Amino acid sequence: MGKQRKTWSTDVKEAIILNVLRGELGVAEAARQHGVNESLIHTWKTQFLEAGRARVLGRTAPVWGLPASLATVRIRA
């Protein structure tokens, strides 16, 4: 049988991304420490930054941790 997919809590994803964005860890190092594929960290980073950009611009932003197609919220200015 195949492996079960690992799920990551929003808090863990956020902590990893913030460490990368602050320069405390490189993507490769964060991936090794947390057992995450580097491409997944890049995906999380993109989602995180896009949600923040949408918030700053006052647009509808995806709920962090969920696909945009499943959950969007209207950000109040």
N, CA, C and O atoms as a Tinker XYZ file with bonds, in Angstrom:
   308  protein
     1  N      0.838000   -1.186000    0.000000    73     2
     2  CA     0.000000    0.000000    0.000000    64     1     3
     3  C      0.879000    1.245000    0.000000    63     2     4     5
     4  O      2.032000    1.218000    0.431000    81     3
     5  N      0.298000    2.345000   -0.499000    73     3     6
     6  CA     1.025000    3.608000   -0.559000    64     5     7
     7  C      1.074000    4.307000    0.787000    63     6     8     9
     8  O      0.361000    3.960000    1.728000    81     7
     9  N      1.933000    5.293000    0.839000    73     7    10
    10  CA     2.074000    6.079000    2.067000    64     9    11
    11  C      0.882000    7.005000    2.255000    63    10    12    13
    12  O      0.280000    7.464000    1.285000    81    11
    13  N      0.551000    7.270000    3.497000    73    11    14
    14  CA    -0.461000    8.275000    3.816000    64    13    15
    15  C      0.157000    9.647000    3.627000    63    14    16    17
    16  O      1.328000    9.853000    3.945000    81    15
    17  N     -0.619000   10.583000    3.114000    73    15    18
    18  CA    -0.131000   11.948000    2.984000    64    17    19
    19  C     -0.056000   12.591000    4.349000    63    18    20    21
    20  O     -0.943000   12.418000    5.184000    81    19
    21  N      0.998000   13.324000    4.565000    73    19    22
    22  CA     1.158000   14.042000    5.823000    64    21    23
    23  C      0.408000   15.361000    5.720000    63    22    24    25
    24  O      0.474000   16.041000    4.697000    81    23
    25  N     -0.297000   15.717000    6.770000    73    23    26
    26  CA    -0.983000   17.005000    6.786000    64    25    27
    27  C     -0.252000   17.938000    7.740000    63    26    28    29
    28  O      0.288000   17.509000    8.760000    81    27
    29  N     -0.244000   19.201000    7.398000    73    27    30
    30  CA     0.469000   20.213000    8.164000    64    29    31
    31  C     -0.523000   21.225000    8.683000    63    30    32    33
    32  O     -1.356000   21.728000    7.929000    81    31
    33  N     -0.440000   21.527000    9.964000    73    31    34
    34  CA    -1.337000   22.532000   10.531000    64    33    35
    35  C     -0.941000   23.906000   10.003000    63    34    36    37
    36  O      0.199000   24.127000    9.594000    81    35
    37  N     -1.886000   24.807000   10.018000    73    35    38
    38  CA    -1.631000   26.172000    9.572000    64    37    39
    39  C     -0.531000   26.809000   10.408000    63    38    40    41
    40  O      0.304000   27.543000    9.879000    81    39
    41  N     -0.523000   26.539000   11.699000    73    39    42
    42  CA     0.499000   27.113000   12.583000    64    41    43
    43  C      1.905000   26.648000   12.211000    63    42    44    45
    44  O      2.846000   27.441000   12.222000    81    43
    45  N      2.047000   25.371000   11.886000    73    43    46
    46  CA     3.355000   24.843000   11.514000    64    45    47
    47  C      3.796000   25.439000   10.178000    63    46    48    49
    48  O      4.947000   25.850000   10.031000    81    47
    49  N      2.884000   25.488000    9.203000    73    47    50
    50  CA     3.214000   26.084000    7.909000    64    49    51
    51  C      3.663000   27.533000    8.081000    63    50    52    53
    52  O      4.664000   27.961000    7.507000    81    51
    53  N      2.907000   28.272000    8.875000    73    51    54
    54  CA     3.234000   29.679000    9.097000    64    53    55
    55  C      4.609000   29.832000    9.746000    63    54    56    57
    56  O      5.391000   30.694000    9.343000    81    55
    57  N      4.908000   29.009000   10.739000    73    55    58
    58  CA     6.204000   29.085000   11.416000    64    57    59
    59  C      7.344000   28.801000   10.444000    63    58    60    61
    60  O      8.364000   29.490000   10.464000    81    59
    61  N      7.176000   27.800000    9.602000    73    59    62
    62  CA     8.210000   27.459000    8.620000    64    61    63
    63  C      8.409000   28.622000    7.646000    63    62    64    65
    64  O      9.540000   29.034000    7.389000    81    63
    65  N      7.319000   29.142000    7.113000    73    63    66
    66  CA     7.401000   30.232000    6.131000    64    65    67
    67  C      8.012000   31.478000    6.747000    63    66    68    69
    68  O      8.845000   32.130000    6.117000    81    67
    69  N      7.619000   31.820000    7.960000    73    67    70
    70  CA     8.184000   33.009000    8.588000    64    69    71
    71  C      9.678000   32.853000    8.845000    63    70    72    73
    72  O     10.432000   33.816000    8.704000    81    71
    73  N     10.113000   31.656000    9.220000    73    71    74
    74  CA    11.550000   31.406000    9.388000    64    73    75
    75  C     12.302000   31.600000    8.075000    63    74    76    77
    76  O     13.408000   32.140000    8.061000    81    75
    77  N     11.703000   31.160000    6.980000    73    75    78
    78  CA    12.330000   31.317000    5.669000    64    77    79
    79  C     12.343000   32.788000    5.268000    63    78    80    81
    80  O     13.367000   33.294000    4.810000    81    79
    81  N     11.222000   33.473000    5.434000    73    79    82
    82  CA    11.143000   34.877000    5.034000    64    81    83
    83  C     12.061000   35.772000    5.862000    63    82    84    85
    84  O     12.601000   36.751000    5.346000    81    83
    85  N     12.241000   35.450000    7.123000    73    83    86
    86  CA    13.142000   36.227000    7.987000    64    85    87
    87  C     14.614000   35.944000    7.688000    63    86    88    89
    88  O     15.496000   36.669000    8.148000    81    87
    89  N     14.869000   34.908000    6.932000    73    87    90
    90  CA    16.241000   34.535000    6.624000    64    89    91
    91  C     16.885000   33.691000    7.698000    63    90    92    93
    92  O     18.093000   33.458000    7.667000    81    91
    93  N     16.082000   33.226000    8.657000    73    91    94
    94  CA    16.611000   32.387000    9.725000    64    93    95
    95  C     16.967000   30.995000    9.212000    63    94    96    97
    96  O     17.885000   30.352000    9.722000    81    95
    97  N     16.235000   30.537000    8.199000    73    95    98
    98  CA    16.482000   29.244000    7.562000    64    97    99
    99  C     16.353000   29.416000    6.059000    63    98   100   101
   100  O     15.537000   30.204000    5.581000    81    99
   101  N     17.157000   28.681000    5.326000    73    99   102
   102  CA    16.957000   28.590000    3.889000    64   101   103
   103  C     15.866000   27.569000    3.619000    63   102   104   105
   104  O     15.507000   26.786000    4.498000    81   103
   105  N     15.348000   27.578000    2.418000    73   103   106
   106  CA    14.290000   26.622000    2.064000    64   105   107
   107  C     14.791000   25.189000    2.212000    63   106   108   109
   108  O     14.091000   24.342000    2.767000    81   107
   109  N     15.981000   24.916000    1.727000    73   107   110
   110  CA    16.517000   23.548000    1.805000    64   109   111
   111  C     16.694000   23.100000    3.255000    63   110   112   113
   112  O     16.375000   21.965000    3.608000    81   111
   113  N     17.205000   24.001000    4.084000    73   111   114
   114  CA    17.417000   23.658000    5.495000    64   113   115
   115  C     16.086000   23.438000    6.213000    63   114   116   117
   116  O     15.949000   22.500000    6.998000    81   115
   117  N     15.108000   24.303000    5.945000    73   115   118
   118  CA    13.779000   24.150000    6.556000    64   117   119
   119  C     13.145000   22.837000    6.118000    63   118   120   121
   120  O     12.511000   22.149000    6.918000    81   119
   121  N     13.317000   22.494000    4.853000    73   119   122
   122  CA    12.763000   21.242000    4.333000    64   121   123
   123  C     13.366000   20.042000    5.051000    63   122   124   125
   124  O     12.647000   19.120000    5.435000    81   123
   125  N     14.672000   20.052000    5.231000    73   123   126
   126  CA    15.343000   18.949000    5.935000    64   125   127
   127  C     14.891000   18.863000    7.385000    63   126   128   129
   128  O     14.598000   17.775000    7.881000    81   127
   129  N     14.834000   20.002000    8.067000    73   127   130
   130  CA    14.479000   19.998000    9.494000    64   129   131
   131  C     13.063000   19.502000    9.750000    63   130   132   133
   132  O     12.794000   18.839000   10.752000    81   131
   133  N     12.167000   19.832000    8.835000    73   131   134
   134  CA    10.749000   19.526000    9.067000    64   133   135
   135  C     10.234000   18.348000    8.243000    63   134   136   137
   136  O      9.072000   17.963000    8.370000    81   135
   137  N     11.088000   17.778000    7.403000    73   135   138
   138  CA    10.673000   16.640000    6.586000    64   137   139
   139  C      9.643000   17.018000    5.540000    63   138   140   141
   140  O      8.701000   16.269000    5.276000    81   139
   141  N      9.833000   18.194000    4.943000    73   139   142
   142  CA     8.905000   18.713000    3.933000    64   141   143
   143  C      9.669000   18.829000    2.611000    63   142   144   145
   144  O     10.862000   19.133000    2.607000    81   143
   145  N      8.995000   18.591000    1.514000    73   143   146
   146  CA     9.603000   18.779000    0.215000    64   145   147
   147  C      9.814000   20.274000   -0.025000    63   146   148   149
   148  O      8.957000   21.087000    0.321000    81   147
   149  N     10.944000   20.631000   -0.612000    73   147   150
   150  CA    11.251000   22.042000   -0.878000    64   149   151
   151  C     10.177000   22.713000   -1.727000    63   150   152   153
   152  O      9.828000   23.867000   -1.481000    81   151
   153  N      9.651000   22.009000   -2.717000    73   151   154
   154  CA     8.630000   22.613000   -3.585000    64   153   155
   155  C      7.363000   22.950000   -2.804000    63   154   156   157
   156  O      6.666000   23.911000   -3.131000    81   155
   157  N      7.066000   22.164000   -1.776000    73   155   158
   158  CA     5.897000   22.452000   -0.955000    64   157   159
   159  C      6.101000   23.732000   -0.147000    63   158   160   161
   160  O      5.170000   24.520000    0.017000    81   159
   161  N      7.307000   23.935000    0.351000    73   159   162
   162  CA     7.612000   25.174000    1.075000    64   161   163
   163  C      7.479000   26.371000    0.133000    63   162   164   165
   164  O      6.948000   27.411000    0.523000    81   163
   165  N      7.955000   26.228000   -1.092000    73   163   166
   166  CA     7.811000   27.316000   -2.066000    64   165   167
   167  C      6.333000   27.606000   -2.352000    63   166   168   169
   168  O      5.942000   28.765000   -2.497000    81   167
   169  N      5.526000   26.567000   -2.433000    73   167   170
   170  CA     4.092000   26.742000   -2.653000    64   169   171
   171  C      3.448000   27.469000   -1.476000    63   170   172   173
   172  O      2.673000   28.404000   -1.677000    81   171
   173  N      3.758000   27.053000   -0.261000    73   171   174
   174  CA     3.219000   27.707000    0.936000    64   173   175
   175  C      3.642000   29.171000    0.982000    63   174   176   177
   176  O      2.845000   30.047000    1.319000    81   175
   177  N      4.895000   29.424000    0.644000    73   175   178
   178  CA     5.422000   30.789000    0.666000    64   177   179
   179  C      4.657000   31.670000   -0.332000    63   178   180   181
   180  O      4.283000   32.797000   -0.007000    81   179
   181  N      4.431000   31.167000   -1.516000    73   179   182
   182  CA     3.678000   31.901000   -2.531000    64   181   183
   183  C      2.260000   32.181000   -2.049000    63   182   184   185
   184  O      1.777000   33.306000   -2.180000    81   183
   185  N      1.588000   31.181000   -1.497000    73   183   186
   186  CA     0.227000   31.355000   -0.995000    64   185   187
   187  C      0.182000   32.391000    0.127000    63   186   188   189
   188  O     -0.718000   33.229000    0.173000    81   187
   189  N      1.150000   32.326000    1.020000    73   187   190
   190  CA     1.219000   33.243000    2.150000    64   189   191
   191  C      1.396000   34.676000    1.672000    63   190   192   193
   192  O      0.708000   35.584000    2.139000    81   191
   193  N      2.318000   34.874000    0.743000    73   191   194
   194  CA     2.587000   36.220000    0.232000    64   193   195
   195  C      1.420000   36.764000   -0.591000    63   194   196   197
   196  O      1.118000   37.956000   -0.523000    81   195
   197  N      0.765000   35.904000   -1.363000    73   195   198
   198  CA    -0.393000   36.341000   -2.149000    64   197   199
   199  C     -1.547000   36.756000   -1.243000    63   198   200   201
   200  O     -2.230000   37.742000   -1.521000    81   199
   201  N     -1.767000   36.012000   -0.165000    73   199   202
   202  CA    -2.833000   36.363000    0.777000    64   201   203
   203  C     -2.523000   37.697000    1.453000    63   202   204   205
   204  O     -3.421000   38.517000    1.644000    81   203
   205  N     -1.270000   37.915000    1.812000    73   203   206
   206  CA    -0.866000   39.183000    2.424000    64   205   207
   207  C     -1.001000   40.337000    1.462000    63   206   208   209
   208  O     -1.454000   41.415000    1.847000    81   207
   209  N     -0.614000   40.129000    0.212000    73   207   210
   210  CA    -0.734000   41.179000   -0.799000    64   209   211
   211  C     -2.196000   41.554000   -1.017000    63   210   212   213
   212  O     -2.536000   42.734000   -1.109000    81   211
   213  N     -3.053000   40.546000   -1.099000    73   211   214
   214  CA    -4.482000   40.806000   -1.280000    64   213   215
   215  C     -5.027000   41.605000   -0.105000    63   214   216   217
   216  O     -5.839000   42.512000   -0.292000    81   215
   217  N     -4.589000   41.275000    1.095000    73   215   218
   218  CA    -5.049000   41.979000    2.292000    64   217   219
   219  C     -4.630000   43.442000    2.251000    63   218   220   221
   220  O     -5.430000   44.325000    2.559000    81   219
   221  N     -3.391000   43.703000    1.878000    73   219   222
   222  CA    -2.884000   45.075000    1.820000    64   221   223
   223  C     -3.648000   45.882000    0.779000    63   222   224   225
   224  O     -3.891000   47.074000    0.969000    81   223
   225  N     -4.025000   45.239000   -0.316000    73   223   226
   226  CA    -4.741000   45.923000   -1.387000    64   225   227
   227  C     -6.249000   45.972000   -1.146000    63   226   228   229
   228  O     -6.985000   46.546000   -1.948000    81   227
   229  N     -6.711000   45.375000   -0.053000    73   227   230
   230  CA    -8.132000   45.409000    0.291000    64   229   231
   231  C     -8.990000   44.508000   -0.562000    63   230   232   233
   232  O    -10.188000   44.742000   -0.719000    81   231
   233  N     -8.382000   43.485000   -1.111000    73   231   234
   234  CA    -9.116000   42.547000   -1.965000    64   233   235
   235  C     -9.542000   41.330000   -1.163000    63   234   236   237
   236  O     -9.135000   41.139000   -0.017000    81   235
   237  N    -10.379000   40.507000   -1.801000    73   235   238
   238  CA   -10.745000   39.233000   -1.206000    64   237   239
   239  C     -9.505000   38.365000   -1.171000    63   238   240   241
   240  O     -8.804000   38.219000   -2.172000    81   239
   241  N     -9.244000   37.800000   -0.030000    73   239   242
   242  CA    -8.043000   36.980000    0.134000    64   241   243
   243  C     -8.419000   35.549000    0.475000    63   242   244   245
   244  O     -9.390000   35.326000    1.198000    81   243
   245  N     -7.671000   34.575000   -0.031000    73   243   246
   246  CA    -7.928000   33.198000    0.357000    64   245   247
   247  C     -7.607000   33.000000    1.832000    63   246   248   249
   248  O     -6.713000   33.648000    2.378000    81   247
   249  N     -8.333000   32.112000    2.458000    73   247   250
   250  CA    -8.045000   31.773000    3.845000    64   249   251
   251  C     -6.754000   30.978000    3.845000    63   250   252   253
   252  O     -6.644000   29.980000    3.133000    81   251
   253  N     -5.771000   31.404000    4.635000    73   251   254
   254  CA    -4.464000   30.750000    4.674000    64   253   255
   255  C     -4.619000   29.294000    5.066000    63   254   256   257
   256  O     -5.244000   28.978000    6.077000    81   255
   257  N     -4.055000   28.422000    4.273000    73   255   258
   258  CA    -4.074000   26.992000    4.567000    64   257   259
   259  C     -5.119000   26.226000    3.795000    63   258   260   261
   260  O     -5.100000   24.995000    3.799000    81   259
   261  N     -6.043000   26.920000    3.123000    73   259   262
   262  CA    -7.060000   26.256000    2.321000    64   261   263
   263  C     -6.937000   26.714000    0.875000    63   262   264   265
   264  O     -6.547000   27.855000    0.626000    81   263
   265  N     -7.258000   25.856000   -0.077000    73   263   266
   266  CA    -7.240000   26.284000   -1.467000    64   265   267
   267  C     -8.226000   27.433000   -1.680000    63   266   268   269
   268  O     -9.308000   27.453000   -1.092000    81   267
   269  N     -7.844000   28.374000   -2.514000    73   267   270
   270  CA    -8.683000   29.547000   -2.768000    64   269   271
   271  C    -10.064000   29.150000   -3.272000    63   270   272   273
   272  O    -11.038000   29.862000   -3.027000    81   271
   273  N    -10.162000   28.031000   -3.967000    73   271   274
   274  CA   -11.447000   27.598000   -4.496000    64   273   275
   275  C    -12.407000   27.153000   -3.400000    63   274   276   277
   276  O    -13.619000   27.129000   -3.617000    81   275
   277  N    -11.885000   26.801000   -2.225000    73   275   278
   278  CA   -12.729000   26.317000   -1.133000    64   277   279
   279  C    -13.111000   27.396000   -0.136000    63   278   280   281
   280  O    -14.206000   27.367000    0.426000    81   279
   281  N    -12.223000   28.338000    0.084000    73   279   282
   282  CA   -12.491000   29.300000    1.152000    64   281   283
   283  C    -11.908000   30.665000    0.827000    63   282   284   285
   284  O    -10.692000   30.831000    0.735000    81   283
   285  N    -12.789000   31.635000    0.656000    73   283   286
   286  CA   -12.340000   33.002000    0.511000    64   285   287
   287  C    -13.122000   33.858000    1.489000    63   286   288   289
   288  O    -14.271000   33.565000    1.820000    81   287
   289  N    -12.501000   34.882000    1.926000    73   287   290
   290  CA   -13.168000   35.793000    2.853000    64   289   291
   291  C    -13.053000   37.201000    2.293000    63   290   292   293
   292  O    -12.087000   37.529000    1.604000    81   291
   293  N    -14.028000   38.016000    2.590000    73   291   294
   294  CA   -13.974000   39.413000    2.184000    64   293   295
   295  C    -13.262000   40.167000    3.285000    63   294   296   297
   296  O    -13.686000   40.142000    4.440000    81   295
   297  N    -12.198000   40.825000    2.934000    73   295   298
   298  CA   -11.419000   41.580000    3.894000    64   297   299
   299  C    -12.022000   42.970000    4.021000    63   298   300   301
   300  O    -12.209000   43.665000    3.022000    81   299
   301  N    -12.322000   43.371000    5.238000    73   299   302
   302  CA   -12.848000   44.723000    5.469000    64   301   303
   303  C    -11.701000   45.715000    5.501000    63   302   304   305
   304  O    -10.643000   45.442000    6.068000    81   303
   305  N    -11.920000   46.858000    4.891000    73   303   306
   306  CA   -10.877000   47.896000    4.857000    64   305   307
   307  C    -10.728000   48.563000    6.193000    63   306   308
   308  O     -9.897000   49.459000    6.347000    81   307
